[in-house]
């Protein structure tokens, strides 16, 4: 941020208070930032609220707490990453907390220029693909399905692996002649010794599919894995992802997406065109398994969906698209904040 000319100050202390009081616009990034208001600004909160834009990315139940969001009705505006999440926040805050959302703007995210450069560089993609596949012991002709997300129950890695196992059973029962198919779980962290990750690995061992399932440590550098795989699986459970940036990143790499019919994924993936959607929960295990087989057996469909996804990214999900959308929101909220100051 410093290299980009952004001044960085501590979130606590008098400098933070002075900066917030002098600013024309204050952006709170995430629902959790609501606690900062009372903890740091204290008696100055009423002065700052009329010029706050609250950017919310969360939709899990524990964020709907008055400790976090009691000041929401009094800010200049809110910004949320998807329409379905905005509607959920509107209903949940009203029903559960008896508070009203401010004017809410929906802004879909966009891929960074850096990621698009790699996604559109065929030589770079080929090198990354070869490197990752070699490190995993996967042949070039094999078909890889990957879920790239932090390994937690809410992201659905357990249900994905069950679906993957069922897809292997279907292939065997139908005697389908296919290259080997592999599942790659990117986001592993065995140093945390989580019960959930242990469950995943025990399931793989119990089903004797160790040769076809690969666990990769969590990383912020996802481009090599998007270049290496053939299909992205977005299996977030319950209400799904607020938006799901990895989905549009995968589409930039011309990957079809197998996603849950929940949350922001429904606003990104066009079912049957850029990917295939399946239900959340256990009800989605067999539909996802069948979709895995469907894309494994139809190369042309896989490639066509990937190209359609890339076209959608170019039309809607680039950095400049996001910048234009955010600029419109900033203009609106800043104008509202200025009008409040004048009155």
C-alpha positions as CSV (number, residue, x, y, z in Angstrom):
1,X,0.0,0.0,0.0
2,X,2.9,2.3,0.7
3,X,4.3,1.7,-2.7
4,X,1.0,2.8,-4.2
5,X,1.0,6.1,-2.3
6,X,-1.4,5.1,0.4
7,X,-0.7,6.5,3.8
8,X,-1.0,3.8,6.5
9,X,-1.8,4.7,10.1
10,X,-2.4,2.5,13.2
11,X,-6.0,1.5,13.7
12,X,-5.7,2.6,17.3
13,X,-4.7,5.8,19.1
14,X,-5.2,9.5,18.6
15,X,-3.9,9.5,15.0
16,X,-6.7,7.1,14.0
17,X,-9.3,9.4,15.6
18,X,-7.9,12.6,14.1
19,X,-7.8,11.0,10.6
20,X,-11.4,9.8,10.8
21,X,-12.6,13.2,12.0
22,X,-10.8,15.0,9.2
23,X,-11.7,12.6,6.4
24,X,-14.5,13.3,4.0
25,X,-15.3,9.6,3.7
26,X,-14.5,6.6,6.0
27,X,-14.8,3.1,4.6
28,X,-15.3,0.3,7.0
29,X,-14.1,-2.9,5.3
30,X,-15.9,-6.0,6.7
31,X,-18.7,-6.4,9.2
32,X,-16.2,-6.9,12.0
33,X,-14.9,-3.4,11.6
34,X,-18.0,-2.2,13.4
35,X,-16.3,-2.9,16.7
36,X,-13.6,-0.4,15.8
37,X,-16.1,2.4,16.1
38,X,-16.8,2.1,19.8
39,X,-13.4,0.8,20.7
40,X,-11.4,3.6,19.1
41,X,-13.6,6.5,18.2
42,X,-15.7,6.3,21.4
43,X,-17.5,9.6,21.9
44,X,-16.7,10.7,18.4
45,X,-18.8,8.0,16.8
46,X,-21.8,10.2,16.1
47,X,-19.5,12.7,14.2
48,X,-18.1,10.0,11.9
49,X,-21.1,7.8,11.1
50,X,-22.7,10.2,8.6
51,X,-19.6,9.9,6.4
52,X,-19.1,6.1,6.7
53,X,-19.4,3.7,3.7
54,X,-19.6,0.2,5.2
55,X,-18.3,-2.5,2.9
56,X,-19.6,-5.9,4.0
57,X,-18.3,-9.2,2.7
58,X,-19.7,-11.7,5.2
59,X,-22.9,-13.6,5.5
60,X,-22.3,-16.1,8.3
61,X,-24.8,-16.0,11.2
62,X,-22.4,-14.9,13.9
63,X,-21.8,-11.5,12.1
64,X,-25.4,-10.6,12.8
65,X,-24.6,-9.3,16.3
66,X,-25.4,-5.9,17.7
67,X,-21.8,-5.7,18.9
68,X,-20.8,-5.5,15.3
69,X,-23.5,-3.8,13.4
70,X,-25.6,-1.6,15.8
71,X,-24.4,1.5,14.0
72,X,-25.4,0.3,10.5
73,X,-28.7,2.3,10.3
74,X,-26.8,5.6,10.8
75,X,-24.0,5.4,8.2
76,X,-24.1,7.1,4.8
77,X,-24.3,3.8,2.9
78,X,-23.4,0.1,2.7
79,X,-21.7,-1.8,-0.1
80,X,-22.1,-5.6,-0.4
81,X,-20.6,-8.0,-3.0
82,X,-23.7,-9.7,-4.3
83,X,-27.5,-9.1,-4.6
84,X,-28.4,-12.3,-2.7
85,X,-26.2,-11.3,0.2
86,X,-27.6,-7.7,0.3
87,X,-31.1,-9.1,0.5
88,X,-30.1,-11.5,3.2
89,X,-28.6,-8.7,5.3
90,X,-31.7,-6.6,4.8
91,X,-34.0,-9.3,6.0
92,X,-31.8,-10.7,8.8
93,X,-31.0,-7.3,10.4
94,X,-34.7,-6.4,10.4
95,X,-36.0,-9.7,11.7
96,X,-33.3,-10.6,14.1
97,X,-31.9,-7.3,15.3
98,X,-34.8,-4.9,14.6
99,X,-32.5,-2.5,12.8
100,X,-32.8,-1.1,9.3
101,X,-30.0,-1.3,6.7
102,X,-28.9,2.0,5.2
103,X,-29.0,2.6,1.4
104,X,-27.2,-0.5,0.1
105,X,-25.1,-0.7,-3.1
106,X,-24.2,-4.1,-4.7
107,X,-20.8,-4.2,-6.3
108,X,-19.5,-7.4,-7.9
109,X,-15.8,-7.8,-7.6
110,X,-13.3,-8.0,-10.6
111,X,-10.1,-9.8,-11.4
112,X,-6.9,-8.0,-10.9
113,X,-4.9,-6.9,-14.0
114,X,-2.0,-9.1,-12.8
115,X,-4.1,-12.2,-12.7
116,X,-5.6,-11.5,-16.1
117,X,-2.1,-11.1,-17.6
118,X,-1.2,-14.6,-16.5
119,X,-4.6,-16.1,-17.5
120,X,-4.1,-14.7,-21.0
121,X,-0.4,-15.8,-21.4
122,X,-0.5,-19.2,-23.0
123,X,3.2,-19.8,-22.5
124,X,3.1,-18.9,-18.8
125,X,0.0,-21.1,-18.3
126,X,1.6,-24.1,-20.0
127,X,4.8,-23.8,-17.8
128,X,2.7,-23.5,-14.6
129,X,0.5,-26.4,-15.7
130,X,3.5,-28.7,-16.3
131,X,5.2,-27.7,-13.1
132,X,2.2,-28.2,-10.8
133,X,1.2,-31.5,-12.4
134,X,4.7,-32.8,-12.2
135,X,4.9,-31.9,-8.5
136,X,1.6,-33.8,-7.9
137,X,2.5,-36.8,-10.1
138,X,-0.3,-36.1,-12.5
139,X,0.0,-36.7,-16.2
140,X,-0.9,-34.0,-18.8
141,X,-3.8,-36.0,-20.2
142,X,-5.3,-36.7,-16.7
143,X,-8.3,-34.6,-15.7
144,X,-8.1,-32.5,-12.5
145,X,-11.0,-31.1,-10.5
146,X,-9.9,-28.6,-7.8
147,X,-11.5,-26.9,-4.8
148,X,-9.4,-23.9,-3.8
149,X,-10.4,-22.5,-0.5
150,X,-9.5,-22.6,3.2
151,X,-10.2,-26.1,4.5
152,X,-13.2,-25.7,6.7
153,X,-16.6,-27.4,6.9
154,X,-18.4,-24.4,5.5
155,X,-16.3,-24.6,2.2
156,X,-17.5,-28.2,1.7
157,X,-14.3,-30.1,1.1
158,X,-15.8,-33.2,2.8
159,X,-18.9,-33.2,0.5
160,X,-16.6,-32.6,-2.6
161,X,-14.5,-35.7,-1.7
162,X,-17.6,-37.8,-1.2
163,X,-18.8,-36.6,-4.6
164,X,-15.5,-37.4,-6.2
165,X,-15.5,-40.9,-4.8
166,X,-19.0,-41.4,-6.1
167,X,-17.9,-40.2,-9.5
168,X,-15.2,-42.8,-9.6
169,X,-17.8,-45.4,-8.8
170,X,-20.0,-44.2,-11.6
171,X,-17.1,-44.4,-14.1
172,X,-16.2,-47.9,-12.9
173,X,-19.9,-49.1,-13.1
174,X,-20.4,-47.7,-16.6
175,X,-17.0,-49.0,-17.7
176,X,-16.2,-45.5,-19.1
177,X,-12.8,-45.3,-20.9
178,X,-11.3,-42.1,-19.5
179,X,-7.9,-40.8,-18.5
180,X,-7.4,-40.8,-14.7
181,X,-9.4,-38.1,-12.8
182,X,-7.9,-36.4,-9.8
183,X,-9.2,-34.2,-7.0
184,X,-7.0,-31.4,-5.7
185,X,-7.8,-29.7,-2.4
186,X,-5.9,-26.4,-2.2
187,X,-6.0,-24.7,1.2
188,X,-4.8,-27.5,3.5
189,X,-3.1,-26.7,6.8
190,X,-2.1,-29.8,8.8
191,X,-0.1,-27.6,11.2
192,X,-3.4,-26.5,12.7
193,X,-4.2,-30.2,13.5
194,X,-7.9,-29.5,12.8
195,X,-10.4,-32.3,13.4
196,X,-12.0,-31.5,10.0
197,X,-8.8,-31.9,8.0
198,X,-8.0,-35.2,9.7
199,X,-11.5,-36.4,8.8
200,X,-10.8,-35.5,5.1
201,X,-7.6,-37.5,5.0
202,X,-9.1,-40.4,6.9
203,X,-11.9,-40.6,4.3
204,X,-9.4,-40.7,1.5
205,X,-7.5,-43.5,3.1
206,X,-10.7,-45.5,4.0
207,X,-11.8,-45.3,0.4
208,X,-8.4,-46.2,-1.0
209,X,-8.2,-43.2,-3.3
210,X,-4.9,-41.7,-2.1
211,X,-3.5,-41.9,-5.6
212,X,-6.2,-39.6,-7.0
213,X,-6.7,-37.0,-4.2
214,X,-4.0,-34.4,-3.5
215,X,-3.8,-31.9,-0.6
216,X,-2.0,-28.7,-1.2
217,X,-1.0,-26.2,1.5
218,X,-3.0,-23.0,1.6
219,X,-1.5,-20.2,-0.5
220,X,-2.3,-16.7,-1.7
221,X,-0.8,-17.6,-5.1
222,X,-3.6,-19.4,-6.9
223,X,-2.6,-18.9,-10.5
224,X,-0.4,-22.0,-10.8
225,X,-3.3,-24.2,-9.7
226,X,-5.8,-22.5,-11.9
227,X,-3.4,-23.1,-14.8
228,X,-2.9,-26.7,-13.8
229,X,-6.5,-27.9,-13.3
230,X,-9.4,-28.5,-15.8
231,X,-12.4,-27.7,-13.6
232,X,-13.0,-25.6,-10.5
233,X,-15.3,-26.8,-7.8
234,X,-17.0,-24.1,-5.7
235,X,-18.7,-26.1,-3.0
236,X,-19.4,-23.6,-0.2
237,X,-22.3,-24.7,2.0
238,X,-25.2,-23.2,3.8
239,X,-25.8,-19.7,2.2
240,X,-22.8,-20.1,0.0
241,X,-20.2,-17.5,-0.7
242,X,-21.0,-13.8,-0.4
243,X,-19.4,-13.5,-3.9
244,X,-16.5,-15.9,-4.3
245,X,-13.5,-14.3,-6.0
246,X,-11.9,-17.7,-6.8
247,X,-14.9,-18.4,-9.2
248,X,-14.2,-15.4,-11.5
249,X,-10.5,-16.1,-11.3
250,X,-11.1,-19.7,-12.5
251,X,-13.3,-18.4,-15.3
252,X,-10.5,-16.1,-16.4
253,X,-8.4,-19.2,-16.9
254,X,-11.2,-20.7,-19.0
255,X,-12.2,-23.2,-16.4
256,X,-15.8,-24.4,-16.2
257,X,-17.2,-24.1,-12.6
258,X,-19.1,-26.8,-10.7
259,X,-20.8,-24.7,-8.0
260,X,-23.4,-24.8,-5.2
261,X,-26.7,-23.1,-6.1
262,X,-26.2,-20.7,-3.2
263,X,-25.0,-17.2,-2.5
264,X,-23.1,-15.1,-5.0
265,X,-22.1,-18.1,-7.1
266,X,-25.6,-18.0,-8.7
267,X,-24.8,-14.5,-9.9
268,X,-21.5,-15.5,-11.5
269,X,-22.1,-19.0,-12.9
270,X,-24.7,-19.3,-15.7
271,X,-26.0,-22.9,-15.1
272,X,-25.5,-25.0,-18.2
273,X,-23.4,-22.3,-20.0
274,X,-20.3,-21.4,-17.9
275,X,-20.7,-24.3,-15.5
276,X,-23.1,-26.5,-13.6
277,X,-24.8,-25.9,-10.3
278,X,-25.8,-28.4,-7.6
279,X,-27.7,-28.2,-4.3
280,X,-25.9,-27.6,-1.0
281,X,-25.7,-30.2,1.7
282,X,-25.8,-34.0,1.3
283,X,-28.5,-33.6,-1.4
284,X,-25.7,-32.2,-3.6
285,X,-23.3,-35.1,-3.3
286,X,-24.8,-37.2,-6.2
287,X,-25.6,-34.3,-8.5
288,X,-22.1,-33.0,-8.1
289,X,-20.7,-36.5,-8.7
290,X,-22.8,-36.8,-11.9
291,X,-21.6,-33.3,-13.0
292,X,-18.0,-34.4,-12.4
293,X,-18.5,-37.4,-14.7
294,X,-20.4,-35.3,-17.2
295,X,-17.5,-32.9,-17.6
296,X,-14.9,-35.6,-17.5
297,X,-16.5,-37.5,-20.4
298,X,-17.3,-34.4,-22.6
299,X,-14.1,-32.6,-23.4
300,X,-15.8,-30.2,-25.9
301,X,-18.4,-29.2,-23.4
302,X,-15.8,-28.6,-20.8
303,X,-13.8,-26.4,-23.2
304,X,-16.9,-24.5,-24.4
305,X,-18.0,-23.7,-20.9
306,X,-14.5,-22.5,-20.1
307,X,-14.5,-20.2,-23.1
308,X,-18.0,-18.8,-22.2
309,X,-16.8,-18.2,-18.7
310,X,-13.8,-16.2,-20.0
311,X,-16.1,-14.2,-22.2
312,X,-18.3,-13.3,-19.2
313,X,-15.2,-12.2,-17.2
314,X,-14.2,-9.9,-20.1
315,X,-17.7,-8.4,-20.2
316,X,-18.3,-8.0,-16.4
317,X,-15.6,-9.1,-14.0
318,X,-12.4,-7.1,-14.8
319,X,-10.6,-4.7,-12.5
320,X,-11.8,-1.7,-14.5
321,X,-15.5,-2.9,-14.2
322,X,-15.1,-3.1,-10.4
323,X,-13.4,0.3,-10.3
324,X,-16.3,1.9,-12.3
325,X,-18.8,0.3,-10.0
326,X,-17.0,1.4,-6.8
327,X,-16.5,4.9,-8.2
328,X,-20.2,5.3,-8.6
329,X,-20.8,4.2,-5.0
330,X,-18.1,6.5,-3.7
331,X,-19.6,9.5,-5.6
332,X,-23.1,8.8,-4.2
333,X,-22.0,8.3,-0.6
334,X,-19.6,11.2,-0.6
335,X,-22.3,13.5,-1.9
336,X,-24.6,12.3,0.9
337,X,-21.9,12.9,3.5
338,X,-21.2,16.4,2.2
339,X,-24.9,17.3,2.3
340,X,-25.0,16.1,5.9
341,X,-22.1,18.3,6.8
342,X,-23.7,21.3,5.2
343,X,-26.9,20.8,7.2
